[in-house]
Amino acid sequence: MNPTLRLATLASLFACLLTSTAGAQTTTPSAETEATGNPSKAVKLSVFEVNADKDTGYAASTSMSGTRTNEKLANLPNSISVMTGEFLEDLALNNYFDAVGFAVNAENVSNANGTVGAASGNRSGNQVDIRGLASIRQFRDGFPWYVSTDTYNTERIEFGRGPGGVAYGDVDAGGIINIASKRATFLRRSSAQIRYDNYGTQRYSLDVNQPIIPGRLGLRFNAINSEVEQWKQRHGRDLEGYAGALRWEPFKNHRTQIDALFETGNTTNHLGHIFLTDNRIAYVPGSGTTALDANPALPGIQTNGVGMKQIGTFGNASHSWVEINGVLSNWQSTATNVYRISYTQEGTAATSATDPQNPQRFPVVQISESIVPLREDWAGPDNRQDAKYHVYTIEVRHAFTERLNLLLAHNGQFDETIRRGTSSSLGGVGGTLARTVFADVNPVLPGPNGVGTVPNPNFERLFIQHTPFLNPDGHKIANFRGHLVYDPPLPWGISQRMVVGASYRHEDYYTDNFSYALTKEEIARAGFTGTAAFLTNNLVYPVHYLKDGNGDQALRWNEIPGKTQLFRATSGGGINRRLDQSLTSGSVTLLGAYFKEAVRTSIGFSREHWLQSASVATVADSFNEQHFVAADKTLIANNGTMKISAPVIPLANAWSTNRTYGGVWHVRPWLSLTGGYFESSQFSDNYGLDLNGGTLQPLTGEGTDYSARLHLFGGKVEASATYFATTQENLSSGVAATARDELAPLLAQPFVNLNDYRDRTSTGWEYQLLTNVTRNWTLLGNYSTNRTAYTRFFPLLGARLAEARATAQRRGLNPDDATLVTRQYLEQQEGSVSGAHRFTASVTTRYSFAEGPLKGFTAGVGTRYVRGKPRGNLVIANVEVLPAITAPNYVLTNPFFSYRRKFGRAQWTIQVNINNVFDERAETGNDWRWRPLTEPRQFIYTATTTF
């Protein structure tokens, strides 16, 4: 944080502290008065809102996630767990990714860069796994949310497991995360917080709630300036955010309540790299050469050689431009010199008799810590994601009577993200692996202006190469929602709540992709023409030698004026696309209570309509630069990396129906049995065509949950056991090209592409325990399992196979012989079903001393257990060199301690959290190459004042 900004932040915190303390009222309204302003004229408006003030410790009795109305968890068949504000504070969680580790049957996902919440689909959504199935969408106050994940404006986090399409309309089958924002109340209460840790984190936050008109108008303001650091260099997240909330009851009868919320901010995610691999392990020191024959010891000409690979073929249109300290040179091989890099071949050519590159079958694994220490990052300061966002929500609640309530809500979101990257899956200067270390095996390099050669001052030095790209994207979303709740008077103690809902979401989404290459002028100066002048054949790869260090200046990349540029491309980092899409949804939910409320039922029905328009595929110009296409079919001129408006045409028009049926039987006051069937549909990330040319089907889901719930000792002990079976349907999956090629002569219409579908089913158990045996002690624990496996394979290919067999029969061919490859392929897919089996558990408990010499002191601990992930074997030239294993299980223990005391009008809390207190260094990945580790011991210090 900028020192001036830090001082300004601190000054504003203490100014607010002094001002609010000096003006504090001598009387405080009760919680009941807060809700209505006048308890004698109370009207229940809480059907549309959870009151977090009623949460006790880690216990939350109600939730919005089952039906979009505030219902008691004990009366819902849905599997829902809630993390209260106190739980988040006790564990010093900064965002919901931190919280996921303690959630029931949920795990974070990281990509090959080690980035938690790795983006998935065609947008910057964040992925977590719930019940072993990918969950891309998160919600804030019931609306899809693509921006900040920080807890500074979070009241609680609700985890709904299993399909929830009736309630939310566009969700993943595995489950959803719904975050409740902090809202204004009619109470005067404020807090300021400072947080540091030994990694370098600095967080300054403020929460001020101020009544303007007692019982009628309240304002709330939250602000944060945060730099969250991680143990590994250049991994962290910066946030400057502001959130405002207003609550207004305009009429004295308190039947109408208006909430307005606004949030804005700027975030920077420093993505860094995960640990580098060693791609020079097979290289024999001293053998580097640019001679045409890389291995004179063998007969013939070995183009590559042991531990080496030719960078660029002589005469090929694709060049190999590298940038070293701002100087460009073309490492493409010539008629007299073959330029190479160190390379550890793992394919069948590794032990080739004519040109063996890896005869000892060395695997490419993590480089030695003595060469690249674990904490070092070599992606540089430009491997980052910057975003700005603005969000607002307006909710109007009105109670016509005690039995009839209405909610109307509107939400708007705007966000723009710029992803600058220095790592991708592109081949670079000849390698096939990103995030790896090479050795420069060239004794000489191309001379100035490509004439002759000069001695290489970095011969056999280790280096990394970057593949720069720029990927901007953004959303503009308008959400509308309405709910009508009616509780009709019924005889015989029966109640039947009816919830009628409708929603509409319109979204404009764009994404662009730019790669790094020579300028057109520089290409012309080099004398390239035709395909050799394509920008895509003149990509530039910055090379950084380890000897120069990994400082920001050494690893930074910027265009060289007049020589290099970013240009619109289609490969790597993202896709150029414009989407205009909308989702219209209507739902009816019936919640019944019978037999003196011993039996509770839940029946829901929803219908969704998805419309999607998209820009047509971009078209390349004479330099192979991509352009959007105008309505008159002409190419739209690019303007550097500026955003371009492009027309869209209708693409998808889909309908979906979701149902839910469930019930709760309160067998005894201490025992309840539940069961439910749930469905969901997810449209938003489903862009594209299948192999028949149809738009991709929605990702549907269905599942069943059965549970037994115990309520013991007057509710002081709550326990549950749940069995579930959930299926995620219509996952887009690629078909082998060999099947396409075999069936093509037998089909009336050829395949459009290779996109087909599979289903993935997850089954397992979830156990939860919540205890509040005494007022001072609380405990929340869970243990869960899930086993996932593919359960349906390539239905479109199966239909095409039947068509091909019928055609072969008509032509007098043997159908079995004509479709042998495809039939074997389908049999192999269905016969090699491999399931992933996951176990997770966590226990969080605390004890607070309310009297005696330790009064005000609290001690607690949060412990997480994670089963090690399976890791596939590594085969080189048909020989297994590393076996398939399961990484060791691990337990992370995070104790915390706090001391609370009141000074004057303010209450002060000092808290210390020690994450991973035993410094467990466990591997969390499932790959032999990149093996992320748990973060080492972390000390977090938090000071909070409440006034």
N, C-alpha and C positions, 0 to 999 in steps of 0.2 A: 504494500500500500504506500502511496505517495505520502511522505511525512506531513506535508501541509494538510492533505486530506484527512490523515489520521488525527491530527490536532483539532481540525474543524469538527470531526465526528465526535471526539471526546467532549469538546466544548459544548456542542449541541446537546449531548446526553446530559451533562451536568446542569445546563441551563434549564432543560425541561424538568429535571429532578427538582431544582430549587423553585421553579415557577409553580409546578404542580403541588409541591409540598406546602408552599406558602398559601396557596389558594384552596387547600383541601377543605371539603365540607366537614362539619362536625358530626353530621348524621349521615348514615349510609342506608339507602333503600334496601329492602329485603330482596331475595332472589325472586320471590313471587311478585313483588311490586315491579321488579325489573321487567318481567315478562308482559305485564299488562298496564303498568302505571297506576292501577287502581284495583286492588284485589277484590273489592266488593262487586266490580263490574267485569270480572275476568271472563274472557272468551278464549277458548283453546285454539291457538294458532299454531301450536307446536307439531301438528300433524305433518307439516312440511319442513320441520327443522329439528335436528338433534341438539339438545341443550347439553353441551359438554360439561357445564357446571354440575350436572347430576352424576357424572362419572366419579367413581370412588376408587382412588388409587389406580390400579391397572384394570379395574372392572368397568365395563360399559354394558348397560342393560338394553340399550336400544340402538337401532341402526337404520340408515336410509338405503342400504345397498340391496335389500331384498325386493322392495316394491316401489322405490322412490318416494315413499312416505315413511314417517317415523314410526317404526313398529318395534315391539319388544322382541328381542332375539329369541327368547324362550318360546314364543308363539309362531316362529317361522321355521319351515322345513329346510331352508337354505343353510349352507355351510358358510358362516360369516365370522370373522374374527376382527377385533378392533384394537388398535394401539392408541391409547389415550395420550393426552398431552403430558401427563406426569411420567408415563413410560418413556416417551421420547426425550424428555428432559433428563431423567435419571441416567439414561445410557448416552447422553450427549450426542444424539444423532443429528447430523447436519442436513440430510436429505433422505428421501424414501428408499434410495438404494441401500443406505446404511440400515434402514429398518427392515428391508427384505430378509436379511440374514436371521432375523428373529421371528419372522412370520411363519405361519403354519404351511408346510408343504410348498415353500417358495424358495427359489435360488436365483442369485444374480447370474447374468451371462456376460462374459467378456470376450472380445474379439482377439485376433492375433496381435493387436497392438497392446493388449492388456487393458483396454478401455471397458470399464463396467457399464452395463446398460447399452451394449453395442447396438448401433443403429441397424434396423432391419426393414425390409420392404422398400417401397419407393419414396420414403419420407424419412425425416429425422426422428422417428419414434424411438422409444427406449424399450429394450426387451428385458423381461424377466421371465423365468420359467415358473409357472404355477401348475402343480400336479404333473410336472415333467413336460408340459406343453407350453409352447411359446405364447407369451402375452405381450402384445406390442403397444396397445392403447392404455393410457392411464386417464383418469377423470379427475376433474376438480369441480366440486359442487355439482356433480352429475353431468358435466359437459366434458367432451374430449379435450385433452390438454397436451400441448406440444412444447411448452416452454419450461420455465424454471422449476426445478425439483426441490428447492430448498425448504426447510422446515420453519423459517422465520415467520411465515404467514400461515402456518398450519395448526389447526385446532386438534385434529385427530386424523388417523389413517384407517380406512376400512378395507379389508381384504375379503372380497367375495370369491369363493372358490366354486368352480363349475360354471356351466353356461348361464348367462344372465340376460339373455336377449329380450325377454319381456320387459324388464325394468329399464334397459339402457339402449336397446335397438341396434347397436353396432359394436359388438364386443367379441373377444376371443373366447374359444370354448373352454380354455383352462381356467379362466377367472379374470377378475378385474381388480384394480386398485382405485379407490375413490378417496380423494383427499378433501377434507373439509377445511375451508378457509376460515380465518379469524374474522368474526363479524362484530359490528358495533353493538353495545348494550347501553342500558340506562344507568349503569354504575360508573363511578369515578374510580379507575384503577389503572396503574401504569407500571411499567418495568423497563429497566435498562440492563443490558447484559454485555459482558466482555468475555471472550473465550480465546485462549492460546493453547498451543500444544508444542511438543518438542520437535515436530516436523517443520514448524514455522507457520502454522495456521494462525490467522488473526481475524477475529470476527467481532464486529461491534453492531449491536442491534437495539432497537427501541420499539416499545409497544405502549401507546398512550390511548386510553379510552376516556372520553370526556362527555358527560351529559350536557346538552345545551339547554333543553327544556325538560325539566324533571318528568320522567315517565313518558315523554313524547318524542324527544329528538336526541339522538346520541351520535357521536362521531368517534372513529377509531383510526389511528395512524400507526403503521408499522414501517420500519426502515431498517436496512441492513447494508453494511459494507464488509465484505467477507473475502478473504483469501484462504481457501482450504487447500492445504498442502498434503501431499502423500510422501511416503518414505523415499520412493524412487524419484530421482531428479526429473523435473519438468512434468510431473503428473500432478494435476491439481485443478481447482476450479475457482474462478473469481466471480463475484456477484455484487453488483450495486443495484439494490431493489427498493421500491417504495410501494406501499399498499395503503389505500384508504378505504374506509367503510362508513356507511351512513345507515342509521335505522330511524325511521320516521313513522309515527302513528298520527296521521293528520286529523283524526276525529276523536272526540271525547269518548265515544262508545267503545273505542279500542278494537273495533272489528276489522280495521284495515291496517296493514303493516307493510311498509315499503323498505326494502333493503337495496342499497346500491353499493357495489364494490368496484374498485379500480386497482389495477396493479401494473406496474411498468418496471423495466429493468434492463440491464446489460450484463451478459454473462460471457465468460471466456473459459472454455475447457481446454486445458493444456493436455494434449493426448499422449505425447511421448511415444516411445517404442517399448515393447516388451524386450526381454533379453535377446541379444544377438546370437546367431548361430555361426559356426566355423566352417566356411566353405573353402578353406585351403588345407584341410586336414590330410587330403590325399596327395598334396603337392610335395615333391621331393626337393628340398632346398638346394639351390645351385643348378637346377635343371631348366630354369626359365630360359626361353629362347624365342626369337622372332623368325628363325629360319623356317623354310617351308616344311622341313621334316622335324617334328617335335621330339622324335625318339629314334636317334640313329642306331641304337642298339638292336632295333628290329628291322627286318627287311621291308622294303617299300617306303611309302611316304605316310607318316602318321600326322594328320592335320592337327589333331588336338593334343595328344600326349598324356602321360600320367599326371593326374591332378590338374589338368589344364583344359581349356576350351577356347576354340577360335571365337573371337568377338564378332566379326562381321565378314561375310564372304566377299571375296574380290569380285567387283563388277555388279554386285547386287544393288538394287535401287535403294535399299534401306541402309542408311549410314549409322555410324556409331559416334555421335558427338558427345564429348565429355567437357565439363567445365571445371578447371582447377584454379582456384584463387582468381576467378574472373577471366581466365584465359581459355579460349576454345580450341579444341583440336579434334580431328576425326580419327578415331582408332579403328576404322575399318581396314581390313587386311588389303594388301596391295599385291601386285604380281610378284614382288620380290620379298615382302615381309608379311608374315602372319602374326597379327597382334592377338594376344591371348589374355585371359584372366585365369586365376586359380579356380578350379571347379571340381567338386566332388560328385561324380556321376553316381546315381543310385538306380538307374534303369538297367535294361538288359545290356546296354552297351558298356557297362562298367568293366566287364571282363572280356570284351571283344578281342578276338585273336589278332585282328588286323590293326586295331587302335585302342588298346585297353586304357581307360582313364582312371579306373579305380580297382586295380587287381586285388588289393587287400580288403575290398568291401568295407571301407570306412564309412560310418554313418554321419550324416550332417546333424549334429546336435549342438547344444549350447556351448559357446566358446568358453574357454577357461577363465575363471575369475581373476587369474593373475594377469590376463591380457585386458579384459574389460570387466571391471568390478561390477557387482550386481546392481549397485545403486546408480551407476552411470546411465544416462540417456544419450543417444546419438541421433535422435530425430531432429534436434535443433529447435529453436524458439518458434519456428514458423509452422510446426505441426500442431495446429490448434483449430478450435472452432469458436467463432465469435458470433453472438446472437444479441439481438435487441427485440423487445416485445412490449406490447400494450394489450391489456385485457380489461374488459369491463363486464359487469353483470348487474342487471336490474331485476328484482323480484317483487311482485305485488301479491300479497296474500289478503284474502278477504273472507270473513266468516259471515255468511248470510244468516245462519243460525248455528246453534251448537252442533247440529248434525250435517250441515252442508258448508264445505270449505272449498275455496278456489285459489289456485296458484297460477299466475302468469309470469313467465320469465323470459328474458332476452339476454344473450351473451354474445359478445363480439371479441374476436381475437385477431391480432396481427403480429406476425413474427417474421424476421428475416435472419438467416444464418449464412455465414460465410465460412466454409471449411477449406482451410489451406493445409495441404498435405505434402509430406515428403516421403511417403511410402505407399506403394501399391503393388499389384500383382504383375505389373509389366516386367518384361524381361530385362530392362536396363541395358547395360553394356555387354550383355551376353549371358547373364545369370538367369536362373529360373526361380530363385527364391528371394523374397524381400527380407529385409531386416537381417542381413548376413554380412560377414566380414570376408573380404577377398585379400589375396596377395597380388601385388603388381609384379607379374612375371616377365615383363618386357624389358630387356637390357637397353633397348633403344625405343624412341617414340617418333611419331611423324615430326618432321622439321617445320619451321615457320612457314605459313602459307601452304602447308602440305607438300613441300618440296624436300626430298631427301629425309634423313633421319638425324636425330641428335641423341646423345647419351641420356639415359633416364636417371635423374638424380634420386628417384624414389624406387629404384629396382628392389624388389622383394619386400617393400614396405607394405604394411597392412592398410586397407582402406575400406570405406563403405561408399555406396553410391545411392543417391537420392533420385526419386522419380517425382518431381513436383507436379501438383495439380491444384486446381481451384474448383470448388463445388459449392456455388451459392444455391440456396433454396428458401422457400418461404410459404406461409399460409395467410390467407385472409378469410376468416370464418365468421358466419353469422348464424347463431343458434336461436331458435324459438321453441318454447315449451309451455304446455298448459296441462294442469291436472285439476280434476274435479273429484272431490271425495264426499261421499254421501253415506251416512250411518242411519239407515231407516229404523224406525221403532218397530220391533217385532215381538210377538207374544212368546210365552214359555221360556223366557230367558235366553232366547236366540239373538245373536247379533250377526249382521252381515254387512261388512263394509264393502262399498263399491268404489273402485278407483278407476276413473276414465282418464286416459292420457293421450296427448298428441304432441308430436315434435316435428320440427323441420330444421335441417341443417344445410346451409349452402356454403360451399368452400371453393375458393380459387387456390390452386397450388402450382408452384413452378419449381423446376430444378434445372440447373445448367451444369455443364462440365467443360473445363478448359485444361488443356495440356500445355507443356512447356517445350518450345522448339525455337529453331532459328527464325529470324524474320524473313519475309519474302525477299527483301533487299539483300540480305546476307546470303540467301540461297542463290540468288542471281549472281552475286559476286563470286561464288564458288563454281559457277559455270554449270550448275545442274539444270536439266530440262526433263520434260516428260514426267514419268512417275518418280524419278529421282528428285524432282523438285517438290514433291508432296511434303506438306508440313509434317504429316505423320511419319514420313521417312527421314525426317531431320529433327527428331526429338533430341533434347539436350538433357544429360544426366550429370548433375554436380557430383564430383568425387571429392571425398574428404579423407585425408590420411590421418591415421590415429596419432601419429607423432605430433600433429598440429593441435591436438587437444579438442575437447568438445565444448568449448566456450560458445556463447551465443554468436559472437562475431564470426567465428570459424565455421559454424554450421548454418548461418543464415543464407537464404537465397532470395535474390531479387533479379528482375529482368535487367540485362545489360543494354543500355540505350543503343538502339540501332542494330543490335546483334541478336538478341533473344526476345521472345514474346510469349504471352499466353494466347492460345487460339481455341476456338470452340471445337471440341472433339467428342467422340462417342465412347471411347474406351477408357476404363479406369475412373474411379472416384465418383461417378454418377452418370446421369443420362439427361439429355436436353428434352424437356417435356413441359407442356402446359396442360393443366387439368381444370375443368369446371364441372363440379359434381354436387349432387344434392341427395339427401336421404330424408324421406317422409315416412313417419311412423305413427301408428295408432295402436292403442292397447287398452284392454279391459282386464282388471284384476278384481277378484272377489275373495275377501277374507272373512271366513265364517267362524263362529264360536257356538258350540252346542253342548248340551248336557252339563249345564252350569260351568261352561268354559273348559270342560275336561277334554274336549276334542276341538282342535283348531284346523281349519282347512284353508288351502290357498290354491286358487285356480286362476290361471292367466292366459291371455291370448293376445298376440300382437301381429301386426301386418306391416311390412316394410316395402318401400318402393325406392329403388336406387337408379338414379340417372347419372350418366357420366359422359362428358364430352372431352376430347383430347386433341391436341395438335397432331397433325400428321407427322410421319417420320421425317426427320431432318434430311436434307439433301446436300451432298458434297459438291464444292465448286472445283475449278481446275487445280487448286492447290490441296484438294481433299480436306478443306475446312468445311465444317457443317453449317448449314443455314436453315432457319425456319422457312416455311413455305407460306406465301400470302394467298389470299382468297383467289387471286387471278393466276395462281400456279407459279408466279415468279418467286425468286429467292429474295428473302428479306436480308438487307445488308447488316452485317455485324458492326458493332461499335465498340471494339475492344472487349472488355468484360462487362459492359453495361447490360442491364436487363432489357430484353427485347419482348415486345408484345407480339403475340402470334395468334391467328384465328384457331378456333377449335371446331371439331365436327362431332356429331353424336357417335358414341361408341357402345356404351352399355345401357341396357334398360331391363332391370331385373326386379322380380318380386320375391319375397320370402315371408314365410309364416312361422312364428314361434309359439310354442305352448309350454305351459308349466302346470303340473298337478302335484300337490303335496299336502301333507297333513302332519299334525302333532297330536299325539295322544298322551295326556297327562295321566298316566296309569295310577300314580300315587303322588302325593305332594313331593316326594323325593325322587320320583322316576318318571321320565318322559321318553316315548318312542316316536321317531319321526321317519318319514319316507317321502321322497319326491322325485319327479321326473322333470328335467329342464332342457330347454333348447335355446340356441343362439344362432345369429347370423352376423357375419363380419364382411363388410364390403370395401372399406376405405383403402386397403393396401392391395386390392385385387385388380391391378391394371395389367392388360395384355390379352392375347388371343391363345386359344388352345390349338392342338394339332389339326382340328377340323376347321379352324378359322372363326370359331365362335368366341365371344368374350368369356373370360375366365369366370367360372361359377363362384358364387359367394362361398366363403369359408364358413360352413355351417358346423354346428356342434350339438351333441345331445349327451345327456348323462343322467345317471340315477345316484341318489345319495340315501343311505339308511343309517340312522344313528340311534344310540341310546345315551340319554343325558341324565346325570345324577345331580340332585339339589339337596345337599346335606347340611345339617346343623343350621337350619333356618336361612339357607342361602349363603352361609359363610364358606362353603366348599361347593364349587361347581366343576363337574367333570363330564366329559363326553367321549364317545368312541364312534367314529364314522367310517363306513365302508362306501367307496365310490367307484363308479365305472363311467369314464368320460371319453368321448370320441371326438376328435377334431377331424372334420371331413373336408374333402376337396383341396388338400394341400397340393400345390402345383409341383410337379415332379417331371424330370426329363426322361425321355425314352431313348434307348440306344439307337444310334444312327443305322446300325446294321439291320435292325428290324424295319426301319423305314425303307431302306434300300431294297430289301427283299420283297416287301409287299407292294412297292410302287408300281410294278408292271401289272398288278392284278387289281388295282383300284380305279374306280371311275374318276375320282378326284384325288389329287396328290395331297400329302400332308402339307399343311401350311408351315408348321414348325414341329418341334419335338415336345411340346408341353402337354402333359397328361395329368392325372390325379392319383393321389393315394390318401388313405385315411390313417390316422394314428390314434390308437386307443391307450388310455391310461387307467390302470386300476390300482387300488391300494387302500391304506388305512390311515386315519388321522385321529390322534388322541390329544385332548386338551385338559388342563387342570388349572383352576383358578381358586386361590384360597385367600380369605380375609378372616382368619380365625380370631384375631384380635385387631383392635383399631391401629395398632402400631406395626403389624407385620402383614405383608402381602407377598404372594407368590404367583407367578404365571409361567406355565410350562407347556410344552407340546412335543410330540413325537409323531413323525409321519413317514410313510413309505409311498412310493409310486413305481409301477412297472409299466413302461411304455413300449409299444411295438406297432409296426405297420400292420394293418388288418384288411386293407383293400388295395388292389394294385391295378392301375392303368385300365380303367373301364373303356376309354375311347379306343385304345389300342386293341382291346379284346373285341370290340364291335368291328373294327377294321379287319381284324384277323378272320372273323366269321365271313365278312364280305369277300376277302381274298380267297378263302377256301371254296366258297360257292363259285367264284369266277373260275378258279382252277378246275373245278369239277366240270363246268360247262365247256371248258376248252379241252377237255379230255386229258388233263394232267392229274397226277396223283396229289391230292390236297396236302397229304402229310409231307411229301417231299418238297412241295412248293413253298411250304411255310415252316420248314424245320427250324430255321434260325430263330424266328419269332416265337415259336412255341417253346423252344428250349429257354429262350430269354425269360418268358413269363414264368415258366416252371422254376427257373433259378431264383427269380425275384420272390416268388411265393414260398419257395422251399428254403430260403436262407433268411427267414425272418429272425432278426436279432433284436432282443429287447434290452432296454436300459433299465436298471433297477437302482433307485436312489433312496437313501435314508437321510433324514435330517431331524434334528432335535434342538431344543433350547429351553433353558430355565432361567428366569430372572426373578430375583427375590430381594427384599429390602426390609430392614427393621429400623424404626424411628423411635428414639427415646423422647418421651413426653414429660418426664419428670426426673428428679434426682440430679446428680452432678453432671450427667451426660445429656441433660435436656437440650434439645435442639440438634443433637448429633444423629446422623443417619448413616447406616452402613448397608451395602448391598452388593450383589454380584449378578452379572449376566453371563451365562455360559452357553456356547453353541457347539453342537456336535455335527460334523458333516462326514458322510462316507466318502472315501476316496473314489475318484472317477476312473472308469476303465480306460485303458490306453491300448490302442491297437498295436500289432507287431509291425516291425519295419523290415522289409524284404529288399535285398539288393541282388540283382541278377538271379532271381529265383531261389535265393538262399536267405533264410531268416537270420538277421544279425541282431535284432533286438526283439525279445518276446513280447507277446501280449500280456499285460499285467493289470492289476488294479492298484492305483496309488494308495498309500496308507491312509486310514481314517485319521481324523484329527479333531481335537477339542480346543476351542479358544475360550479363555476365561478372562472376563473383564470386570474386576471389582470397581466399586465407586464409593466415595465417602463425601458427606456434605455436613456443613454446620450452618445452622440458621439462627439468627438472633435479630431482635428488633432494637433499633437505635432511633429514638424520637418517633417520627411518624413513618419512618421507612423500615422495611424488613430486608436484611441482607443475608445472602446465601453464598457461601464459598464451597465449591465442589471440585473434587479431584476424581477423574476417571483414569484407570490404568487398563488400556486395551491390550489383550494378549500378554497378560502379566507374566506368563511363563516363557515368553519369547518362542513360541512354537513356530518352526519354519517348515510348514507343510506345503506340498505342491498341490495347486488347485486346478490345474489344467488336465487335458486328456490327450496330449500330444507329446511325442518324444522330443520334438525340436524345441518348442516354446513352452516352458514349464513355469507359469507364474507361481509366485510364492505368497503365502500369507504375509501381511505386513508385520514387521517386528514390533516389539513392545513400544507402546505409545502412551505418553502422559498428557492428559487434557486438563486444563485449569479453567474453571468458569466462575465468574463473579456476577451475581445478579442482585439488583436492588428493586424491590417492589414497593410502591408508594401509592 
